[in-house]
Amino acid sequence: MPLIGVLGGTFDPIHNGHIRLALEAKEQLSLDHVRLIPLNFPPHRSRPIASSLQRRKMIELAIDNEECLRIDLRELDNDETSYSINTLKSLRYEFIDDTLCLILGRDAFNKIDRWKDWKKLLNYAHIIVANRPGESDEPKAQELKQWIKQHQTNQLTALNEKLCGYIHFINIPMLDISSSLIRKRHIERKVIAQFLSVSTQIYIKENNLYQETV
């Protein structure tokens, strides 16, 4: 059964760190493809600065040459808050016989106990945690530590044995960048070319994005 990666975010803008994470996860886990899911109303941060249409276009430009990366619009077209549990329920309904792998950076995973129905996420997908430079290896919450201990597997083959339910850690030398850093540098008129695809950078310039608000 195919393994499908799921990578959500505001992608405001999408940058090389997102692409690197998706491609490295695809390679290490032998994923069929990775679905990039831009959020319309993220629950734990402010609304995106770029419009839904602009973020969609930037993603399409950034992944144009990557056949294994696909944009998924189910949350971008949703007028309600984008909770991961609801996204995974929707994906599970669509990909009923496929294995889903929710890809998270270590920073997001260490705060997953703040998410809505966080323990139920494993009812719909495996959780893949990618370590990132400068981040703590251990979450602070004891309940989360116990949850990890209960569900963690170090065996890649285990991910193929059932459709959901495991937590698996991977090591990815990800680029230490963020969308907020890119927006800040752009406002300060600093170089951002090293963080973005050429087509995305051109789009930002042509549409006068990220001129004032970080």
DANORUR-V949544 format. One record per pair of residues at least 24 apart in sequence whose ideal C-beta (glycine too) atoms are under 10 Angstrom apart, sorted by the first residue. I is the first residue (numbers start at 1). J is the second residue. Records with the same first field share a line. If there is no record, write none. Layout:
I: J + J
//
This chain:
1: 32 + 95 + 97 + 98 + 99 + 160 + 161 + 162 + 163
2: 30 + 31 + 32 + 33 + 95 + 97 + 98 + 99 + 100 + 160
3: 29 + 30 + 31 + 32 + 33 + 34 + 98 + 99 + 100 + 101 + 126 + 128 + 156 + 159 + 160 + 163
4: 31 + 32 + 33 + 34 + 35 + 70 + 91 + 94 + 95 + 98 + 99 + 100 + 101 + 125
5: 29 + 31 + 32 + 33 + 34 + 35 + 36 + 68 + 69 + 70 + 99 + 100 + 101 + 102 + 103 + 125 + 126 + 128
6: 31 + 34 + 35 + 36 + 37 + 72 + 84 + 87 + 88 + 91 + 95 + 100 + 101 + 102 + 103 + 104 + 124 + 125 + 126 + 127 + 128
7: 34 + 35 + 36 + 37 + 69 + 72 + 101 + 102 + 103 + 104 + 105 + 128 + 130
8: 35 + 36 + 37 + 38 + 39 + 42 + 72 + 75 + 82 + 84 + 87 + 88 + 102 + 103 + 104 + 108
9: 36 + 37 + 38 + 39 + 42 + 45 + 48 + 55 + 59 + 105 + 108 + 179
10: 38 + 39 + 40 + 41 + 42 + 45 + 46 + 47 + 48 + 49 + 50 + 55 + 82 + 179 + 180
11: 36 + 37 + 38 + 39 + 48 + 50 + 55 + 56 + 58 + 59 + 62 + 71 + 76 + 179
12: 38 + 39 + 42 + 45 + 46 + 47 + 48 + 49 + 50 + 51 + 54 + 55 + 58 + 179 + 180 + 182 + 183 + 209 + 210
13: 48 + 49 + 50 + 54 + 55 + 58 + 59 + 61 + 62 + 179 + 182 + 183 + 186 + 192 + 195 + 196 + 197 + 200 + 201 + 203 + 204 + 209 + 210
14: 38 + 50 + 55 + 56 + 58 + 59 + 60 + 61 + 62 + 63 + 71 + 179 + 182 + 196 + 197 + 200
15: 58 + 62 + 175 + 177 + 178 + 179 + 181 + 182 + 192 + 194 + 195 + 196 + 197 + 200 + 201
16: 62 + 174 + 175 + 177 + 182 + 194 + 195 + 196 + 197 + 200
17: 105 + 132 + 172 + 174 + 175 + 176 + 177 + 178 + 179 + 181 + 182 + 195
18: 59 + 62 + 63 + 69 + 105 + 174 + 175 + 177 + 178 + 179
19: 59 + 62 + 63 + 66 + 69 + 175 + 196 + 197 + 200
20: 130 + 172 + 173 + 174 + 175 + 177
21: 103 + 104 + 105 + 128 + 130 + 132 + 170 + 172 + 174 + 175
22: 63 + 66 + 68 + 69 + 70 + 103
23: 63 + 66 + 68 + 69 + 172
24: 103 + 130 + 170 + 171 + 172 + 173 + 174
25: 101 + 103 + 128 + 130 + 170 + 172
26: 66 + 68 + 69 + 101 + 103
27: 68 + 172
28: 128 + 130 + 156 + 168 + 170 + 171 + 172
29: 99 + 101 + 103 + 126 + 128 + 156 + 159 + 160 + 168 + 170
30: 156 + 159 + 160
31: 68 + 99 + 101 + 103 + 128 + 159
32: 68 + 95 + 98 + 99
33: 66 + 67 + 68 + 69 + 70
34: 63 + 66 + 68 + 69 + 70 + 72 + 101 + 103
35: 69 + 70 + 71 + 72 + 74 + 87 + 91 + 95 + 100 + 103
36: 60 + 62 + 63 + 66 + 69 + 70 + 71 + 72 + 73 + 103
37: 70 + 71 + 72 + 73 + 74 + 75 + 76 + 82 + 84 + 87 + 90 + 91
38: 71 + 72 + 73 + 74 + 75 + 76 + 82
39: 75 + 76 + 78 + 81 + 82 + 83 + 84 + 87
40: 73 + 74 + 75 + 76 + 77 + 78 + 79 + 80 + 81 + 82
41: 75 + 76 + 78 + 79 + 80 + 81 + 82 + 83
42: 75 + 81 + 82 + 83
43: 81 + 82 + 83 + 84 + 114 + 115 + 116
44: 81 + 83 + 108 + 111 + 114 + 115 + 116
45: 180
46: 213
48: 76 + 179
49: 179 + 180 + 183 + 209 + 210 + 211 + 212 + 213 + 214
50: 179 + 183 + 203 + 204 + 207 + 209 + 210
51: 207 + 209
52: 76 + 77
54: 203 + 204 + 207 + 209
55: 209
57: 199 + 200 + 203 + 207
58: 196 + 197 + 199 + 200 + 201 + 203 + 204 + 207 + 209
59: 200
60: 199 + 200 + 203
61: 196 + 197 + 198 + 199 + 200 + 201 + 202 + 203
62: 196 + 197 + 198 + 199 + 200 + 203
63: 197 + 200
64: 197 + 199 + 200
65: 197 + 199
81: 116
83: 115 + 116 + 117 + 118
84: 108 + 112 + 115 + 116 + 117 + 118 + 120 + 121 + 124 + 125 + 127
85: 115 + 116 + 117 + 118 + 119 + 120 + 121 + 123 + 124
86: 116 + 117 + 124
87: 121 + 124 + 125
88: 117 + 120 + 121 + 122 + 123 + 124 + 125 + 127 + 164
89: 117 + 120 + 121 + 123 + 124 + 125
90: 124
91: 124 + 125
92: 123 + 124 + 125 + 163 + 164
93: 124
95: 125 + 163
96: 163
97: 163
98: 163
99: 125 + 126 + 159 + 160 + 161 + 162 + 163 + 164 + 166
100: 124 + 125 + 126 + 127 + 163 + 164
101: 125 + 126 + 127 + 128 + 159 + 164 + 166 + 168
102: 126 + 127 + 128 + 129 + 164 + 167
103: 127 + 128 + 129 + 130 + 170 + 172
104: 128 + 129 + 130 + 167
105: 129 + 130 + 131 + 132 + 135 + 172 + 174
106: 130 + 131 + 132 + 133 + 134 + 135 + 136 + 137 + 138 + 139 + 169 + 172 + 174
107: 131 + 132 + 134 + 135 + 136 + 178
108: 132
109: 135 + 139 + 144 + 148 + 167 + 169
110: 135 + 136 + 137 + 138 + 139 + 140 + 141 + 144
111: 139 + 140 + 141 + 144
112: 139 + 141 + 144 + 147 + 148 + 167
113: 139 + 140 + 141 + 142 + 143 + 144 + 145 + 147
114: 141 + 144
118: 143 + 144 + 147
119: 143 + 144 + 147 + 150 + 151
121: 164 + 165 + 167
122: 147 + 150 + 151 + 164 + 165 + 166 + 167
123: 163 + 164 + 165
124: 163 + 164 + 165
125: 163 + 164 + 165 + 166
126: 151 + 153 + 158 + 159 + 162 + 163 + 164 + 165 + 166 + 167 + 168
127: 151 + 152 + 164 + 165 + 166 + 167 + 168 + 169
128: 159 + 166 + 167 + 168 + 169 + 170 + 172
129: 167 + 168 + 169 + 170 + 172
130: 169 + 170 + 171 + 172 + 173 + 174
131: 169 + 170 + 171 + 172 + 173 + 174
132: 171 + 172 + 173 + 174 + 175 + 176
133: 172 + 173 + 174 + 175 + 176
134: 176
135: 174 + 176
137: 169
179: 210
180: 214
181: 214
182: 210 + 214
183: 209 + 210 + 211 + 212 + 213 + 214
184: 210 + 214
185: 210 + 214
186: 210 + 211 + 214
187: 211 + 212 + 213 + 214
188: 214
//
